[in-house]
Amino acid sequence: RDEAARRARERDEAARREAARAREAAARERPSYNAAFAVNQRVEVRWRSGNQWFTGKITAIRGDRLYDILYDDEDSEARVAESRIRRWVSTPHTG
């Protein structure tokens, strides 16, 4: 009986440790601020700080208001400043 109680306590402790690790991992993946955009969100981005806007989607939130972008032409850009990104709005001409 004592052995069964000990095993149950060990299982409970292991489950608590695993839950704590999962919470820590989730906190590392979440930005420490309220991100303006979400992963997989369609956006328009000024390519390399130029004046022309290109469509793509957010592939990662890096923190410090930086995002990774996958453009519709399959090109990508890492650590793009939030100030270079705007919401993409579907129109009859863009789909």
N, C-alpha and C positions, 0 to 999 in steps of 0.2 A: 504493500500500500504506500509506504514512504517512497519507494522507487517510482511508482506511478506519479505521485505528486511532484517529485523532483523533475521527472521528464516533462510534465505539464508546465512547470515553471520555466524550464529551459526552452520549451517551444514558445511560450509567451514572450520570453526575453528576446529570442531570435526574431520573432515577428515584430517586436517593438524596434529592434535595431534595423531591420529591413525597412520598416515604415519611415524611420528617421532618415535613412540613406535616400529613400525615394523622395522625401520632402526636400532634402538638401540638393539633390540633382535637379528637381523641378525649379527650385529657387535660382540655381545657376543658369538655367535656360530662359528664365523670365527676365525681361529688362527691369532695372531698378527704378524706372520711371514709367509713366503712362504713355506707351508708344502710340504714335499717331497712325501707324499702319500695322497690318497683321501679315503674318506669313501666308503666302498664296493670294494675297490681295492684288488685284489688277491696278496698275498705276501708270502714270506718265512720268518720265524722268528726263532731265536735261543731261544728255550724254557728255561726260567729261567736262562738266561745267559750261558747256556751250549754250547757244541760244535756242537750239532746236529740241523739241520734245519728242521722245520715243516711248512706245508702249512696252510694257513688260509686267512682271510680277515680282513681289517680294519673296525671296527664298530664305532669308534669315534676318533676324534682328540682332545686331551686334552690341547694342548698348551705346551710350553716349550719343544717342540719336543718329546712329549709323545703320545702314541696311545693305544687304546683298541683293542684287537685282539680276534676274534672267530676262533679257529682252526677247521680244517676239521673234527676232531674226536669229535666236539661239546664242547671241553674244551675251556676255555677262560682265558685271562690274561689281567689285567688292567695296564695302565700307563707304557707301554713298551717303552724303549728308542729307538729313531730313529736309533741309531747305531747298534741295534740288528735286524733290519728289512732290507730285500732286496726285490727287485722286483722279482716276480715269472714269469718265462718264460715257456710257454707251449712247450712241446716237444712231439714227437710221442708216447713216453712211458708214459707221465704224462697227456696227454689230452689237 
